[in-house]
Amino acid sequence: MRKRSLLAIGLTFVVAAGVLTGCGNSKAADTSSQPGVEITNVSYDPTRELYKEYNSLFATYWKNKNGQDVTVTQSHGGSGKQALEVANGLEADVVTLALEGDVDAVKNAGLIEEGYTNEFDLDSSPYTSSIVFLVRKGNPKNINDWNDLLRSDVGVITPNPKTSGGARWNYLAAWYYFEKQGQLESTIKENMKTLYKNVLVLDSGARGATTSFVENGQGDVLIAWENEAFLSLDEHPGEYEIVVPSVSILCQPTVAVVDEVVDNRGTRNVATEYLKYLYSDDAQKLEAKWYYRPSNKDILSQYVYTGNSNTITQIPSDGKWIVTNIDLTDIKHFGGWSEATKKHFSDGGVFDAIYEKK
């Protein structure tokens, strides 16, 4: 059984005295020749378990390759909040955030160079995920698709799109469903307003939302990252079920080297290799272990779900969990993150117009 910390802690790394220094204009000497090196990965909520194990995997790889010890410290929280922290001075050698739009916020602060999505394969997205529903055992409210979330008897848990990258994916997946029904935008907005009226708690991040639903017993359905939902099945067997809606969105978390920081600290080589190694076969299998979809198609095919139901009541014994018979859109459908953020999530955007604060 895979264990996770359900506490939604914004800052989880400890900084050794003198290790992290303020950014300056001069480049530091490369640290590859030193006995040890430390880098910081600022990430989003549900990646805690993945990166805890990946850091050990990478440390072994780097030691064997370069003879150098590497320590990776972590920070986790809502992706939008994390991006803001880095933009405001939280030093990160790399960011592994929930979406490209959040990395853009760091770039726009002058810390990441243009073209970062071309630095690594597949637009610098080494793994993907999707959005599903987590319901309680037996699905007592008979929740099967997005339209069920509009019913007055259904309490919804989802994080805040203002602070959480996962929440933005949730929102866009719901929007896409109503769009697929042939609805006019005015009708879609009304349905989104109804959906968010049913939201009981808007936590700041995805892990906090999971805590509200799983630990605190709030709500009838959690709109969740696929990996978060499977972890709940793994850790609480027989208590929850996953419902895969008819349409969803392919979530593409984005990684980037924080150029200003690595040049100041002399850690560019190790930081770049840290992200590049996420595409290795060993790392891709580890990502699948923690219920992320590998970007390597050959490895991904090994985990394709063989069941014929849209409800998953337990972890499949054959280890095949990736549901593929679903209509998945992607961010390109919304004009990319710049356009989607401007229309839906910026101050005065659609979300602000449809969400009524309780």
Residue pairs with C-beta under 8 A, 6 or more apart in sequence:
1 234
1 235
1 237
2 49
2 231
2 234
2 235
2 289
2 290
3 49
3 235
4 48
4 49
4 207
4 231
4 235
5 48
5 207
6 207
6 210
6 211
6 214
6 215
7 207
7 211
8 45
8 77
8 203
8 204
8 205
8 207
8 208
8 211
9 76
9 77
10 75
10 76
10 77
10 78
10 81
10 82
10 85
10 204
11 75
11 77
11 85
11 90
12 48
12 74
12 75
12 76
13 40
13 73
13 74
13 75
14 73
15 40
15 73
16 38
19 38
20 40
20 91
20 265
21 264
21 265
22 264
23 91
23 111
23 260
23 261
23 264
24 264
26 264
27 263
27 264
27 266
28 263
28 264
28 265
28 266
29 266
30 266
30 268
30 269
31 37
31 265
31 266
31 267
31 269
31 270
32 66
32 68
32 269
32 270
34 68
35 68
35 69
36 68
36 69
36 70
36 71
37 68
37 69
37 70
37 71
37 267
37 270
38 70
38 71
38 72
38 73
39 70
39 71
39 72
39 73
39 93
39 94
39 267
39 270
39 271
39 274
40 72
40 73
40 74
40 75
40 91
40 92
40 93
40 94
41 51
41 55
41 72
41 73
41 74
41 75
41 92
41 93
41 94
41 95
41 96
41 274
42 74
42 75
42 82
42 85
42 86
42 90
42 92
42 94
42 95
42 96
42 97
43 51
43 74
43 75
43 76
43 82
43 95
43 96
43 97
44 76
44 77
44 78
44 79
44 82
44 96
44 97
44 98
44 102
44 164
44 165
44 166
44 205
44 206
44 253
45 76
45 77
45 78
45 79
45 164
45 166
45 205
45 206
45 207
45 208
46 166
46 206
46 207
46 210
46 225
46 227
46 228
46 231
47 76
47 96
47 253
48 74
48 76
48 207
49 231
49 290
50 227
50 286
50 287
50 290
50 292
51 72
51 74
51 96
52 74
53 286
53 289
53 290
54 278
54 283
54 286
54 287
55 72
55 74
57 282
57 283
57 286
58 70
58 72
58 274
58 277
58 283
59 69
59 70
59 71
59 72
61 277
61 280
61 282
62 68
62 70
62 270
62 273
62 274
63 69
63 70
68 270
70 270
70 274
72 274
75 82
75 85
75 90
75 92
76 82
76 207
77 85
77 204
77 205
78 159
78 160
78 163
78 164
78 165
78 167
78 204
78 205
78 206
78 208
79 97
79 98
79 99
79 102
79 164
79 165
79 166
79 205
80 102
80 105
80 161
80 162
80 163
80 164
80 165
80 168
81 163
81 164
81 204
81 205
82 95
82 97
82 102
83 95
83 97
83 102
83 103
83 105
83 106
84 105
86 92
86 95
86 106
86 109
86 111
86 258
87 105
87 106
87 108
87 109
87 111
88 109
91 258
91 261
91 265
92 258
92 261
93 257
93 258
93 261
93 262
93 265
93 267
93 270
93 271
93 274
94 255
94 256
94 257
94 258
94 271
94 274
94 275
95 102
95 103
95 106
95 112
95 255
95 256
95 258
96 253
96 254
96 255
96 275
97 103
97 165
97 253
97 254
97 255
98 164
98 165
98 166
98 168
98 169
98 206
98 251
98 253
98 254
99 165
99 168
99 169
99 251
99 252
99 253
99 254
99 331
99 337
100 117
100 123
100 124
100 125
100 252
100 254
100 331
100 337
101 165
101 168
101 337
101 338
101 340
101 341
102 165
102 254
103 112
103 116
103 254
103 255
103 256
104 337
104 338
106 112
106 256
106 258
107 113
107 114
107 116
107 256
110 260
111 258
111 259
111 260
111 261
112 256
112 257
112 258
112 259
112 260
113 259
116 124
116 256
116 257
117 123
117 124
117 254
117 256
118 124
119 256
119 257
119 272
119 275
120 126
120 255
120 275
120 276
120 278
120 279
121 279
121 295
122 295
123 252
123 254
124 254
124 255
124 256
124 275
125 252
125 253
125 254
125 255
125 295
126 255
126 275
126 278
126 279
126 283
126 284
126 287
126 295
127 253
127 278
127 284
127 287
127 292
127 293
127 294
127 295
128 250
128 251
128 252
128 253
128 292
128 293
128 295
129 225
129 226
129 227
129 251
129 253
129 291
129 292
129 293
130 225
130 226
130 248
130 249
130 250
130 251
130 293
130 323
130 326
130 328
131 169
131 170
131 173
131 223
131 224
131 225
131 226
131 245
131 248
131 249
131 251
132 224
132 226
132 229
132 242
132 243
132 244
132 245
132 248
133 143
133 221
133 222
133 223
133 224
133 229
133 242
133 243
133 244
133 245
134 213
134 214
134 221
134 222
134 224
134 228
134 229
134 232
134 240
134 241
134 242
134 243
135 141
135 143
135 220
135 221
135 222
135 240
135 241
135 242
135 243
136 220
136 239
136 240
136 241
137 238
137 239
137 240
137 241
137 313
138 241
139 241
139 243
139 311
140 220
141 148
141 151
141 153
141 154
141 220
141 221
142 148
143 149
143 154
143 220
143 221
143 243
144 243
144 245
144 310
145 177
145 245
145 246
146 173
146 174
146 177
146 178
146 195
146 245
146 246
146 247
147 177
148 154
148 221
149 156
149 174
149 195
149 198
149 221
149 223
150 191
150 194
150 195
150 198
151 198
152 198
153 220
154 198
154 220
154 221
155 198
155 200
155 218
155 219
155 220
155 221
156 195
156 196
156 198
156 199
156 200
156 219
156 220
156 221
156 223
157 199
157 200
157 201
157 203
157 209
157 212
157 213
157 218
157 219
157 221
157 222
157 223
158 167
158 170
158 171
158 199
158 202
158 209
158 222
158 223
159 166
159 167
159 170
159 202
159 203
159 204
159 205
159 206
159 208
159 209
160 167
160 202
160 203
160 204
161 167
161 168
161 170
161 171
161 344
161 345
161 351
162 345
162 351
163 204
163 205
164 203
164 204
164 205
164 206
164 209
165 253
166 205
166 206
166 209
166 224
166 225
166 228
166 251
167 202
167 206
167 209
168 340
168 344
168 345
169 225
169 249
169 251
170 223
171 192
171 344
171 345
171 351
172 249
172 329
172 331
172 334
172 340
172 344
173 223
173 245
173 247
173 248
173 249
173 329
174 192
174 195
174 223
175 188
175 192
175 344
176 247
176 248
176 249
176 329
176 333
177 245
177 246
177 247
178 187
178 188
178 191
178 192
179 188
180 247
180 327
183 191
189 350
189 353
189 354
192 350
192 354
193 354
193 355
193 356
196 354
196 355
196 356
197 356
200 212
200 218
200 219
201 209
201 212
201 218
201 219
203 209
203 211
203 212
206 224
206 225
206 228
207 228
209 222
209 223
209 224
210 222
210 224
210 228
210 232
212 218
212 219
213 219
213 222
214 222
214 232
214 236
214 240
221 243
222 228
222 229
224 232
225 251
226 251
226 291
226 293
227 290
227 291
227 292
229 240
229 242
230 242
230 291
230 315
230 321
231 290
231 291
232 239
232 240
233 240
233 241
233 242
233 312
233 313
233 314
233 315
234 315
237 314
237 315
238 314
241 311
241 312
241 313
242 311
242 312
243 310
243 311
244 310
244 311
244 312
244 323
244 326
245 310
245 326
246 310
246 326
246 327
247 326
247 327
247 328
247 329
248 326
248 327
248 328
248 329
249 328
249 329
249 330
249 331
250 328
250 329
250 330
252 330
252 331
255 275
255 278
256 275
257 268
257 271
257 272
257 275
258 271
259 268
261 267
262 268
262 271
262 272
277 283
278 284
278 287
279 295
279 296
281 296
281 299
284 294
284 295
284 296
284 299
285 294
285 299
287 293
287 294
288 294
288 299
288 300
288 302
288 303
291 321
293 300
293 303
293 322
294 300
294 303
300 322
302 320
303 319
303 320
303 321
303 322
304 320
304 322
304 324
305 312
305 316
305 320
305 321
305 322
305 323
305 324
306 316
306 318
306 320
307 316
310 323
312 321
312 323
315 321
331 337
331 340
334 340
334 343
334 344
335 343
341 349
342 349
343 349
343 350
344 350
344 351
345 351
